[in-house]
Protein backbone atom coordinates (compact mmCIF):
# COMPACT_ATOMS: atom_id res chain seq x y z
CA UNK A 1 0.00 0.00 0.00
CA UNK A 2 2.79 2.37 0.98
CA UNK A 3 4.72 1.63 -2.23
CA UNK A 4 1.68 2.18 -4.47
CA UNK A 5 1.13 5.59 -2.84
CA UNK A 6 4.71 6.63 -3.65
CA UNK A 7 4.37 5.30 -7.20
CA UNK A 8 1.16 7.33 -7.59
CA UNK A 9 2.90 10.48 -6.30
CA UNK A 10 5.85 9.92 -8.63
CA UNK A 11 3.65 9.32 -11.70
CA UNK A 12 1.28 12.22 -11.02
CA UNK A 13 4.24 14.53 -10.31
CA UNK A 14 6.00 13.59 -13.53
CA UNK A 15 2.78 13.95 -15.57
CA UNK A 16 2.27 17.43 -14.08
CA UNK A 17 5.89 18.39 -14.88
CA UNK A 18 5.49 17.10 -18.44
CA UNK A 19 2.28 19.09 -18.77
CA UNK A 20 3.96 22.30 -17.58
CA UNK A 21 6.91 21.63 -19.85
CA UNK A 22 4.59 21.07 -22.84
CA UNK A 23 2.60 24.21 -22.01
CA UNK A 24 5.83 26.23 -21.90
CA UNK A 25 6.85 24.79 -25.28
CA UNK A 26 3.46 25.76 -26.73
CA UNK A 27 3.72 29.23 -25.19
CA UNK A 28 7.16 29.69 -26.72
CA UNK A 29 5.95 28.39 -30.10
CA UNK A 30 2.90 30.69 -30.15
CA UNK A 31 4.79 33.73 -28.83
CA UNK A 32 7.43 33.27 -31.54
CA UNK A 33 4.69 33.03 -34.19
CA UNK A 34 3.15 36.26 -32.85
CA UNK A 35 6.53 37.97 -32.80
CA UNK A 36 7.34 36.92 -36.37
CA UNK A 37 3.88 38.02 -37.52
CA UNK A 38 4.52 41.50 -36.10
CA UNK A 39 7.75 41.83 -38.06
CA UNK A 40 6.17 40.41 -41.22
CA UNK A 41 3.01 42.48 -40.69
CA UNK A 42 0.96 39.33 -41.04
CA UNK A 43 -2.35 40.60 -39.66
CA UNK A 44 -4.23 37.29 -39.86
CA UNK A 45 -1.57 35.54 -37.74
CA UNK A 46 -1.57 38.40 -35.24
CA UNK A 47 -5.35 38.03 -34.95
CA UNK A 48 -5.04 34.25 -34.56
CA UNK A 49 -3.12 34.79 -31.31
CA UNK A 50 -5.14 37.78 -30.06
CA UNK A 51 -7.23 36.99 -26.99
CA UNK A 52 -10.86 36.15 -27.95
CA UNK A 53 -12.23 38.85 -25.62
CA UNK A 54 -10.37 41.49 -27.63
CA UNK A 55 -11.38 39.86 -30.92
CA UNK A 56 -15.04 39.66 -29.88
CA UNK A 57 -15.18 43.23 -28.54
CA UNK A 58 -13.78 44.87 -31.67
CA UNK A 59 -14.36 42.37 -34.44
CA UNK A 60 -12.04 41.32 -37.22
CA UNK A 61 -12.65 44.33 -39.48
CA UNK A 62 -11.96 46.91 -36.78
CA UNK A 63 -8.88 45.08 -35.49
CA UNK A 64 -7.48 44.73 -39.03
CA UNK A 65 -8.15 48.42 -39.71
CA UNK A 66 -6.51 49.44 -36.43
CA UNK A 67 -3.41 47.33 -37.08
CA UNK A 68 -3.25 48.59 -40.65
CA UNK A 69 -3.38 52.17 -39.35
CA UNK A 70 -0.61 51.44 -36.84
CA UNK A 71 1.63 50.12 -39.63
CA UNK A 72 0.83 53.11 -41.88
CA UNK A 73 1.69 55.49 -39.03
CA UNK A 74 4.94 53.62 -38.43
CA UNK A 75 5.81 53.94 -42.12
CA UNK A 76 4.96 57.65 -42.15
CA UNK A 77 7.16 58.24 -39.09
CA UNK A 78 9.90 55.98 -40.49
CA UNK A 79 9.65 53.51 -37.63
CA UNK A 80 10.74 49.98 -38.44
CA UNK A 81 10.82 46.84 -36.30
CA UNK A 82 14.28 45.37 -36.84
CA UNK A 83 13.90 42.32 -34.63
CA UNK A 84 11.57 40.85 -32.07
CA UNK A 85 12.99 38.11 -29.86
CA UNK A 86 11.22 36.05 -27.25
CA UNK A 87 13.53 36.05 -24.24
CA UNK A 88 11.75 33.63 -21.95
CA UNK A 89 8.54 32.29 -20.51
CA UNK A 90 9.08 33.57 -16.98
CA UNK A 91 6.09 32.17 -15.17
CA UNK A 92 3.34 29.69 -15.88
CA UNK A 93 0.53 29.24 -13.38
CA UNK A 94 -2.96 27.85 -13.19
CA UNK A 95 -5.30 30.64 -12.12
CA UNK A 96 -9.08 30.87 -12.37
CA UNK A 97 -9.30 27.42 -14.00
CA UNK A 98 -6.91 28.31 -16.83
CA UNK A 99 -3.19 28.33 -17.44
CA UNK A 100 -1.56 31.72 -17.76
CA UNK A 101 1.98 32.81 -18.48
CA UNK A 102 4.22 35.80 -18.90
CA UNK A 103 6.38 36.01 -22.01
CA UNK A 104 9.27 38.47 -21.94
CA UNK A 105 10.47 39.84 -25.24
CA UNK A 106 12.95 42.32 -26.68
CA UNK A 107 12.04 44.43 -29.69
CA UNK A 108 14.66 46.44 -31.55
CA UNK A 109 13.35 49.34 -33.62
CA UNK A 110 14.69 52.03 -35.88
CA UNK A 111 12.96 55.34 -35.13
CA UNK A 112 13.97 57.34 -38.20
CA UNK A 113 17.66 56.50 -37.72
CA UNK A 114 17.61 56.27 -33.93
CA UNK A 115 17.87 52.76 -32.50
CA UNK A 116 15.55 51.90 -29.61
CA UNK A 117 15.26 48.66 -27.66
CA UNK A 118 11.95 47.88 -26.02
CA UNK A 119 11.83 45.31 -23.23
CA UNK A 120 8.21 44.29 -22.89
CA UNK A 121 6.03 41.29 -22.19
CA UNK A 122 2.94 39.48 -23.32
CA UNK A 123 0.45 37.93 -20.96
CA UNK A 124 -0.70 34.54 -22.20
CA UNK A 125 -3.96 32.67 -21.69
CA UNK A 126 -4.06 29.00 -22.70
CA UNK A 127 -6.97 27.52 -24.63
CA UNK A 128 -6.91 23.81 -23.81
CA UNK A 129 -9.37 22.86 -26.57
CA UNK A 130 -7.27 24.48 -29.30
CA UNK A 131 -3.92 23.75 -27.61
CA UNK A 132 -3.03 27.36 -28.30
CA UNK A 133 -2.03 30.43 -26.33
CA UNK A 134 -3.70 33.82 -26.76
CA UNK A 135 -1.87 36.98 -25.82
CA UNK A 136 -2.49 40.49 -24.56
CA UNK A 137 0.21 43.13 -24.15
CA UNK A 138 0.79 42.79 -20.42
CA UNK A 139 1.21 46.52 -19.76
CA UNK A 140 -2.31 47.05 -21.15
CA UNK A 141 -3.71 44.79 -18.45
CA UNK A 142 -2.17 47.21 -15.94
CA UNK A 143 -2.96 50.65 -17.34
CA UNK A 144 -5.16 50.66 -20.45
CA UNK A 145 -8.81 51.52 -19.62
CA UNK A 146 -10.20 49.71 -22.70
CA UNK A 147 -8.28 46.53 -21.91
CA UNK A 148 -9.22 46.71 -18.24
CA UNK A 149 -12.87 46.94 -19.29
CA UNK A 150 -12.50 43.72 -21.32
CA UNK A 151 -10.88 41.96 -18.36
CA UNK A 152 -12.84 43.27 -15.37
CA UNK A 153 -11.52 42.23 -11.97
CA UNK A 154 -8.39 40.81 -13.59
CA UNK A 155 -6.08 39.48 -10.92
CA UNK A 156 -2.96 37.39 -11.16
CA UNK A 157 -0.10 36.25 -8.98
CA UNK A 158 2.20 36.56 -11.97
CA UNK A 159 4.34 39.67 -11.64
CA UNK A 160 3.87 41.92 -14.67
CA UNK A 161 6.84 44.22 -15.27
CA UNK A 162 6.54 47.67 -16.78
CA UNK A 163 7.87 48.15 -20.32
CA UNK A 164 11.40 49.51 -20.56
CA UNK A 165 12.64 51.72 -23.41
CA UNK A 166 16.38 51.82 -23.98
CA UNK A 167 17.86 54.34 -26.43
CA UNK A 168 20.97 53.15 -28.26
CA UNK A 169 23.86 55.43 -29.15
Order of alpha helices (4+ residues) and beta strands (2+ residues): alpha-alpha-alpha-beta-beta-beta-beta-alpha-alpha-beta
